[in-house]
Protein backbone atom coordinates (compact mmCIF):
# COMPACT_ATOMS: atom_id res chain seq x y z
CA UNK A 1 0.00 0.00 0.00
CA UNK A 2 2.12 2.88 -1.25
CA UNK A 3 1.06 6.52 -1.52
CA UNK A 4 2.21 7.84 -4.88
CA UNK A 5 3.51 11.10 -3.55
CA UNK A 6 6.94 12.77 -3.68
CA UNK A 7 9.39 11.25 -1.21
CA UNK A 8 9.02 12.59 2.29
CA UNK A 9 11.67 15.28 2.75
CA UNK A 10 14.31 14.65 5.33
CA UNK A 11 13.20 11.18 6.40
CA UNK A 12 15.80 8.93 4.78
CA UNK A 13 16.88 6.18 7.13
CA UNK A 14 20.49 6.00 6.01
CA UNK A 15 23.21 7.72 8.00
CA UNK A 16 26.09 6.88 5.66
CA UNK A 17 28.78 9.50 5.71
CA UNK A 18 27.74 10.93 9.07
CA UNK A 19 30.47 11.13 11.68
CA UNK A 20 29.92 12.10 15.30
CA UNK A 21 31.97 14.95 16.71
CA UNK A 22 34.23 14.45 19.72
CA UNK A 23 32.46 14.98 23.03
CA UNK A 24 32.60 13.99 26.69
CA UNK A 25 32.02 10.49 28.00
CA UNK A 26 28.46 9.51 28.90
CA UNK A 27 25.31 10.92 27.36
CA UNK A 28 26.08 13.99 25.29
CA UNK A 29 22.49 15.15 25.14
CA UNK A 30 19.65 15.52 27.64
CA UNK A 31 16.93 12.88 27.75
CA UNK A 32 14.56 12.96 24.78
CA UNK A 33 16.74 15.33 22.75
CA UNK A 34 17.00 14.48 19.07
CA UNK A 35 20.17 12.51 18.46
CA UNK A 36 22.14 10.03 16.46
CA UNK A 37 23.32 6.89 18.24
CA UNK A 38 27.11 6.66 18.54
CA UNK A 39 29.76 4.24 19.73
CA UNK A 40 32.89 5.63 21.39
CA UNK A 41 35.96 4.08 19.76
CA UNK A 42 39.59 5.16 19.75
CA UNK A 43 38.76 8.56 21.17
CA UNK A 44 36.06 9.36 18.63
CA UNK A 45 32.37 8.63 18.15
CA UNK A 46 31.04 6.62 15.21
CA UNK A 47 27.40 6.36 14.15
CA UNK A 48 25.72 3.04 14.99
CA UNK A 49 23.57 2.51 11.91
CA UNK A 50 22.46 -1.03 12.74
CA UNK A 51 22.58 -3.56 15.56
CA UNK A 52 22.12 -7.30 15.95
CA UNK A 53 20.77 -7.86 19.45
CA UNK A 54 23.30 -6.09 21.72
CA UNK A 55 26.00 -5.99 19.01
CA UNK A 56 26.50 -2.57 17.41
CA UNK A 57 27.33 -2.34 13.70
CA UNK A 58 29.45 0.55 12.40
CA UNK A 59 30.34 1.09 8.74
CA UNK A 60 34.11 1.25 8.29
CA UNK A 61 35.76 1.40 4.84
CA UNK A 62 32.67 -0.07 3.18
CA UNK A 63 32.40 -3.00 5.61
CA UNK A 64 30.33 -3.59 8.74
CA UNK A 65 32.40 -3.71 11.92
CA UNK A 66 30.77 -5.41 14.93
CA UNK A 67 31.16 -4.32 18.56
CA UNK A 68 29.36 -6.38 21.19
CA UNK A 69 30.36 -4.11 24.05
CA UNK A 70 31.27 -0.47 24.18
CA UNK A 71 30.37 2.97 25.45
CA UNK A 72 27.40 4.49 23.66
CA UNK A 73 26.42 8.14 23.50
CA UNK A 74 23.79 10.35 21.93
CA UNK A 75 25.11 13.03 19.60
CA UNK A 76 22.73 16.00 19.22
CA UNK A 77 21.37 16.77 15.75
CA UNK A 78 18.93 19.49 14.62
CA UNK A 79 15.80 17.34 14.53
CA UNK A 80 14.16 13.95 14.90
CA UNK A 81 13.34 11.61 12.05
CA UNK A 82 9.69 12.52 11.28
CA UNK A 83 8.13 9.14 11.95
CA UNK A 84 6.25 8.16 15.12
CA UNK A 85 6.96 4.70 16.54
CA UNK A 86 4.60 3.51 19.28
CA UNK A 87 6.33 1.91 22.29
CA UNK A 88 3.62 0.30 24.39
CA UNK A 89 3.16 -2.25 27.20
CA UNK A 90 6.57 -1.46 28.64
CA UNK A 91 8.05 -3.56 31.43
CA UNK A 92 11.47 -3.02 33.04
CA UNK A 93 12.99 -5.11 35.82
CA UNK A 94 16.59 -5.35 37.00
CA UNK A 95 18.29 -8.13 38.93
CA UNK A 96 16.27 -10.94 37.34
CA UNK A 97 17.30 -14.47 38.24
CA UNK A 98 19.11 -16.47 35.60
CA UNK A 99 18.37 -20.13 34.96
CA UNK A 100 21.89 -21.53 35.39
CA UNK A 101 23.93 -24.16 37.20
CA UNK A 102 26.77 -21.76 38.02
CA UNK A 103 25.51 -21.08 41.54
CA UNK A 104 26.25 -18.12 43.76
CA UNK A 105 28.88 -16.49 41.53
CA UNK A 106 26.45 -16.25 38.66
CA UNK A 107 23.70 -14.98 40.97
CA UNK A 108 25.93 -12.09 42.05
CA UNK A 109 26.57 -11.20 38.41
CA UNK A 110 22.86 -11.33 37.70
CA UNK A 111 21.99 -9.10 40.62
CA UNK A 112 24.62 -6.52 39.65
CA UNK A 113 24.14 -6.25 35.89
CA UNK A 114 21.13 -8.09 34.49
CA UNK A 115 17.89 -6.47 33.38
CA UNK A 116 14.72 -7.43 31.52
CA UNK A 117 12.79 -5.08 29.25
CA UNK A 118 9.76 -5.89 27.13
CA UNK A 119 7.55 -3.69 24.95
CA UNK A 120 5.44 -3.68 21.80
CA UNK A 121 6.80 -1.54 18.94
CA UNK A 122 4.57 -0.41 16.08
CA UNK A 123 5.51 1.82 13.14
CA UNK A 124 3.23 3.74 10.75
CA UNK A 125 5.24 2.50 7.79
CA UNK A 126 7.82 -0.22 7.18
CA UNK A 127 11.19 0.62 8.74
CA UNK A 128 14.62 -0.97 8.43
CA UNK A 129 17.69 -0.93 10.69
CA UNK A 130 15.69 -0.16 13.83
CA UNK A 131 17.65 -0.03 17.07
CA UNK A 132 16.19 0.41 20.55
CA UNK A 133 18.30 2.30 23.11
CA UNK A 134 17.47 2.45 26.81
CA UNK A 135 18.78 5.18 29.08
CA UNK A 136 19.59 3.69 32.49
CA UNK A 137 19.86 6.32 35.23
CA UNK A 138 21.76 5.66 38.47
CA UNK A 139 20.92 6.91 41.93
CA UNK A 140 23.56 9.65 41.66
CA UNK A 141 22.23 10.83 38.31
CA UNK A 142 24.81 9.12 36.11
CA UNK A 143 23.50 7.66 32.85
CA UNK A 144 24.34 4.68 30.66
CA UNK A 145 22.98 3.55 27.31
CA UNK A 146 22.06 -0.04 26.53
CA UNK A 147 21.12 -0.97 22.95
CA UNK A 148 19.20 -3.76 21.23
CA UNK A 149 18.86 -4.33 17.50
CA UNK A 150 15.29 -4.75 16.23
CA UNK A 151 15.97 -4.74 12.49
CA UNK A 152 12.73 -4.60 10.48
CA UNK A 153 9.35 -3.27 11.58
CA UNK A 154 6.28 -3.88 9.42
CA UNK A 155 3.75 -1.10 9.03
CA UNK A 156 0.93 -1.18 11.63
CA UNK A 157 1.99 -4.53 13.07
CA UNK A 158 3.00 -4.65 16.72
CA UNK A 159 6.38 -6.33 17.19
CA UNK A 160 7.06 -7.76 20.62
CA UNK A 161 10.54 -6.91 21.87
CA UNK A 162 11.94 -8.97 24.74
CA UNK A 163 15.40 -8.09 26.09
CA UNK A 164 17.11 -10.12 28.82
CA UNK A 165 20.81 -9.23 29.07
CA UNK A 166 23.70 -8.88 31.46
CA UNK A 167 25.26 -5.45 31.07
CA UNK A 168 28.95 -4.57 31.62
CA UNK A 169 27.91 -2.14 34.40
CA UNK A 170 26.18 -2.56 37.75
CA UNK A 171 22.48 -1.84 38.04
CA UNK A 172 22.12 -1.30 41.77
CA UNK A 173 19.84 1.71 42.27
CA UNK A 174 19.31 2.10 38.51
CA UNK A 175 15.98 3.05 36.94
CA UNK A 176 14.80 3.28 33.35
CA UNK A 177 15.21 6.93 32.36
CA UNK A 178 14.03 6.89 28.77
CA UNK A 179 13.40 4.90 25.60
CA UNK A 180 14.91 5.91 22.27
CA UNK A 181 14.14 4.43 18.84
CA UNK A 182 16.73 4.84 16.08
CA UNK A 183 16.35 4.16 12.36
CA UNK A 184 19.66 3.91 10.54
CA UNK A 185 21.28 5.82 13.38
CA UNK A 186 18.78 8.71 13.46
CA UNK A 187 16.35 9.07 16.34
CA UNK A 188 12.68 8.71 15.44
CA UNK A 189 9.82 10.24 17.37
CA UNK A 190 8.29 7.72 19.73
CA UNK A 191 5.26 7.58 22.02
CA UNK A 192 7.48 7.68 25.12
CA UNK A 193 7.93 11.38 24.31
CA UNK A 194 4.97 13.31 25.70
CA UNK A 195 2.40 14.42 23.11
CA UNK A 196 2.82 18.20 23.71
CA UNK A 197 6.58 17.88 23.22
CA UNK A 198 6.08 15.86 20.01
CA UNK A 199 3.68 18.51 18.72
CA UNK A 200 6.22 21.23 19.41
CA UNK A 201 8.97 19.29 17.68
CA UNK A 202 6.84 18.81 14.57
CA UNK A 203 5.93 22.51 14.59
CA UNK A 204 9.65 23.29 14.62
CA UNK A 205 10.31 20.90 11.71
CA UNK A 206 7.57 22.57 9.67
CA UNK A 207 8.81 26.08 10.47
CA UNK A 208 12.40 25.24 9.54
CA UNK A 209 11.29 23.96 6.11
CA UNK A 210 9.14 27.01 5.40
CA UNK A 211 11.79 29.55 6.41
CA UNK A 212 13.34 31.25 3.40
CA UNK A 213 10.94 29.69 0.88
CA UNK A 214 9.16 32.09 -1.45
CA UNK A 215 6.73 29.86 -3.35
CA UNK A 216 6.08 26.13 -3.04
CA UNK A 217 3.28 23.60 -2.91
CA UNK A 218 2.48 21.53 0.16
CA UNK A 219 4.78 18.53 0.70
CA UNK A 220 4.41 15.58 3.08
CA UNK A 221 6.60 15.61 6.17
CA UNK A 222 5.34 12.66 8.22
CA UNK A 223 3.31 9.89 6.61
CA UNK A 224 1.42 6.79 7.66
CA UNK A 225 0.81 3.94 5.23
CA UNK A 226 -2.76 2.69 4.89
CA UNK A 227 -3.71 -0.76 6.15
CA UNK A 228 -4.86 -3.13 3.43
CA UNK A 229 -8.58 -3.66 4.21
CA UNK A 230 -9.44 -7.13 5.46
CA UNK A 231 -12.87 -7.17 3.81
CA UNK A 232 -11.53 -7.04 0.24
CA UNK A 233 -12.02 -10.62 -0.92
CA UNK A 234 -10.56 -11.94 -3.03
CA UNK A 235 -7.51 -9.76 -2.39
CA UNK A 236 -6.81 -7.48 -5.33
CA UNK A 237 -4.97 -4.34 -6.26
CA UNK A 238 -6.79 -1.11 -5.57
CA UNK A 239 -6.55 2.64 -5.72
CA UNK A 240 -7.90 5.56 -3.75
CA UNK A 241 -7.46 9.30 -3.88
CA UNK A 242 -7.96 11.55 -0.86
CA UNK A 243 -8.47 15.30 -0.92
CA UNK A 244 -7.82 17.36 2.20
CA UNK A 245 -7.14 20.86 3.41
CA UNK A 246 -3.64 21.53 4.76
CA UNK A 247 -3.43 24.53 7.09
CA UNK A 248 -0.51 26.92 7.62
CA UNK A 249 0.98 24.54 10.23
CA UNK A 250 0.86 21.56 7.87
CA UNK A 251 -1.98 19.85 9.73
CA UNK A 252 -4.66 17.91 7.85
CA UNK A 253 -8.31 19.01 7.96
CA UNK A 254 -11.54 17.74 6.37
CA UNK A 255 -10.09 14.73 4.51
CA UNK A 256 -12.52 13.12 2.09
CA UNK A 257 -12.46 10.32 -0.47
CA UNK A 258 -12.30 11.78 -3.96
CA UNK A 259 -12.28 8.40 -5.69
CA UNK A 260 -11.67 4.74 -4.91
CA UNK A 261 -11.86 1.45 -6.76
CA UNK A 262 -13.73 0.05 -3.73
CA UNK A 263 -15.20 1.72 -0.63
CA UNK A 264 -12.84 -0.24 1.63
CA UNK A 265 -9.80 1.22 -0.12
CA UNK A 266 -11.20 4.71 0.28
CA UNK A 267 -11.84 4.17 3.99
CA UNK A 268 -8.33 2.80 4.57
CA UNK A 269 -6.69 5.69 2.72
CA UNK A 270 -8.84 8.18 4.63
CA UNK A 271 -7.69 6.83 8.00
CA UNK A 272 -4.05 6.94 6.90
CA UNK A 273 -4.15 10.58 5.76
CA UNK A 274 -5.51 11.67 9.15
CA UNK A 275 -2.10 10.78 10.60
CA UNK A 276 -0.11 12.77 8.03
CA UNK A 277 1.70 16.04 8.61
CA UNK A 278 2.71 18.34 5.76
CA UNK A 279 5.01 21.23 5.10
CA UNK A 280 2.40 23.81 4.06
CA UNK A 281 2.23 25.62 0.77
CA UNK A 282 4.07 28.96 0.62
CA UNK A 283 3.20 32.05 -1.41
CA UNK A 284 5.31 35.17 -1.34
CA UNK A 285 7.31 33.85 1.60
CA UNK A 286 4.20 33.22 3.74
CA UNK A 287 2.67 29.84 4.64
CA UNK A 288 -0.87 29.50 3.30
CA UNK A 289 -3.67 26.94 3.41
CA UNK A 290 -4.11 24.75 0.37
CA UNK A 291 -6.08 21.79 -0.92
CA UNK A 292 -4.01 18.65 -1.46
CA UNK A 293 -4.80 15.43 -3.30
CA UNK A 294 -3.05 12.27 -2.13
CA UNK A 295 -3.26 9.14 -4.31
CA UNK A 296 -2.72 5.64 -2.86
CA UNK A 297 -2.07 2.36 -4.66
CA UNK A 298 -2.92 -0.84 -2.75
CA UNK A 299 -1.20 -4.15 -3.33
CA UNK A 300 -2.63 -7.30 -1.75
CA UNK A 301 -0.59 -8.63 1.18
CA UNK A 302 1.92 -11.31 0.33
N, C-alpha and C positions, 0 to 999 in steps of 0.2 A: 504494500500500500504506500505508494510514493507520491507526494505532492509535486507536481511539475511546476516548480517555482525556482527562481534563481537561488543559487546556493546561499545558505545562511551566512551572512558576513561575520567573520571573526570567530567561527566555532569549529575550525578544523582541529581534529584530535591530535595531530602530530606535533611533536616538540623538537623535531630534528633541527640541529643547528643552534639550539638554545644552549647557553652555558651559564650556570649560576655564578654570581659574583662572590668574592671572598667575604665572609662574615663570621661573627662569633660563634662559638660552639653553642649547642642547644637550639631551641626554636628561635628563628630569626624574625618571626612575625607574631603578633598577638593572635589569640584564638579567633577563628572564623574570619581571618583576613585572607583575601584572595592570594593564592600562592602557586608556585610550582614545587613539586616534591623533589628533594635533592638528597644525594648521598655524599657525605664528606669523605674524600679520598686524597691522600697525598697533599694535604693542605689546601685543597680546593673543593668546590661543590659541583657535582655533576647531576644533570636531570635524570631522575628515574622515570623512564617512559613506560616501562612494563614491570610486572612482577609475577613470579610463579610461587604461590603460597608466600612464605616469608622471604623468598630470595628476590632481591632487587636486580633488575636488568638495566644496564647502561650501555648506550651505543658508543663504541670506541673503534675508530678506524674502520667503519663499515661492518663491524662485528658486534654481537651482543656479548657483553661481559657480565658474569653472574657474581653476586655478592650476597651470601646468605646472612651475614651479620654486618653491622656497620652503624655509624651514627647518621641519623636522618635529620633533615632540617627543612623548614618551609621558607622559600625565597619569595619575598613580596613581588607581585606583578600588578599592573594597573587594574585588571578586572578579572572576574570569574569567567569561566566558560559558560555561555548562556544556555544551559540545559539543567533542568531540575530533576534530580534523582531522589526518589522517596527512600528514606531509611526508617523502617518501621519495626515494631515488636522487638525493640532492643533489649538485650540482657547482658550484663557484665558482672563477672564474679572472679575474684582473685584467690589464689591459694587453693585451687581445686585439687582433690586427691587424684593421683595417678594410679592406674591399674598396673602394678609392676611387682616383681619379685626381689627388687633391690633393697627393700627394707628401709631402715631409718634414714640412711644417707640420702636416698632418693626423696623421701618425704620432706626432708629439710630443703632440698632443692625446689621441690614443688611449692612449698609454703613461701619461699623467698622470691620466686620468679615466674610462677605459672599463672596464666589467666585464661578465662573462657569468655568469648563474646559471640553472641548470635544476633542476627537481624535479617529482615527481609529487604532486599533492594529491588527497586522497580524504576525503570527509565521510560521516558516518553517516546524514545526512538532507540533503535539498535545502537549500541555503543561497543567499541573495542578497546582493549588495553586499559581496563578499569582496575584501579588499585584503591583499596580502602586503607586509610591511615588513621590510627587512634592516638589521640593525645592523652598521655597518662601523667597526671599531676600528683606530685608528692606532697607530703604534709607541710614541707617548708616552702612550697611554691615552685620547686624545680619541675621541669617538664621533660618528657621523653616521647619519642614517636615510635610506634610499632606499626608495621605495614603488613598487608596481606593482598596477594594478587587475586583478583576476581576474573579477569579476562573479558569474556563477552557477556553482555546483557541484552536480552531480547526486548523489543518494545512491548510495554504494558504487561509483562509477565514477571511476577514476583520471583526473585531468585533467593533462596535461603542460603545465608552465609553462616558458617559455623567454624569458629577459630578456637583452637585449644593448643596453646604453645607455651614453651618455657622461654622466657626472655633472658637476655644477658645481664639484666639489671634487677635489683630487688624491688619487690612490690609492697613492702610493708608500709601501710599508711597511704597507699596510692589510690586515687579515684580516677574514673573516666572523665576527662576534661572536655573532650570534643571529638566529633567524628568528621572526617574529611573524605571526600570522594574525588579521585583524580582520574582523568581520561587522557592517556598519552602524556602524562606529566602535569597537565593543567588542571587546576581545581574547578570542579563543577559546583553549581549551586546544589544544596541538598536540604531536605526537610528538617534537618537538625538545626539549621539556621532559622531563627524566628521570622515569621511572615513579614512583619514591618521592615526588618532589616533587608530581606530579600527584595521587597518592593523598592526600597531606597536604592539598592544596588542596581536593579534594572533601570530605574529612572536615570541613574548616573550613566549607564551604558548608552541609553537612548540619547541623552544630552550630549555626550561626547561624540556621537556619530552625526549629530545635527550641526554641531558647532563648525562654522566656517563654510558650510554648504550653501550655495545660492539657490539652486533649483534641482529637485530630484523627486522621483516618485517614491511611494512607500516601499520598504523592503523588509522581509522577515528577519527578526533578530533571534527569537526563541520559538521553536516549533515543536509540535507533538504529532506523531504519526497517527492516523486513524486505525481503529481496530477493525479487522475484517469481520463483517457481521455474520453471526452464527446461523441466522435464519435464511441465508442464501444457499439453497439446495436445488440442484447440484451446484457445487462451488464453480464459479465462473469469474472471468475478468469483468471489471466494472469501471464506471467513471462517475464522478460527481463534480459539480462546480459550485462553490460557495461565494456569495457576495456579502461583504460586510463593510461597516464604517470604521475607519481607523482614526482615532482622535489625535490631538497634538502631542500626546504622551506615548503614542504607539499602541494604545490599548484597543481591543476589539469590542465593537458595539453592534447590536442588531444583526447578527449573522443570519443568513437565510439561504436556503437551497435554491440556486438558480436553475440547475438542471441535474438530473441523475438518471442513470440507466436502470436503476431500481430504487424504490423508496429507502431500502435498508442502507444502500451506499450513501444516499443523501444524508440520512440520519447519522451515520458513522462519521462522515466528513464534517458535519455540523458540530458534533461534540469535540472533534479534534481542534477545529479552528478556535473554539472558545478558550483554549489553553495557549494560543499563540500570542506573541508580543512582536510588534513591528517597530522599525525606525520610521517615523512619520514622513509624509511628503513635505517638501520644503519649497516655498516660492518666495523669491526675493530675499532669501536669507532668514525667513520666518517659517517655523513649523505650522502646517495647516492640516485640517481634517481632509480626508479623501475617501472615496469608495474604492474598494479593492476586490478583485476577483481571484479566487484561489482554486485552481483545478487539481483534482486528485485522480490518480489511476490506481485501481485495486487489482492485485494479483491474488489468486486463491492460495491459501497456505499450503506449504509443501507437505 
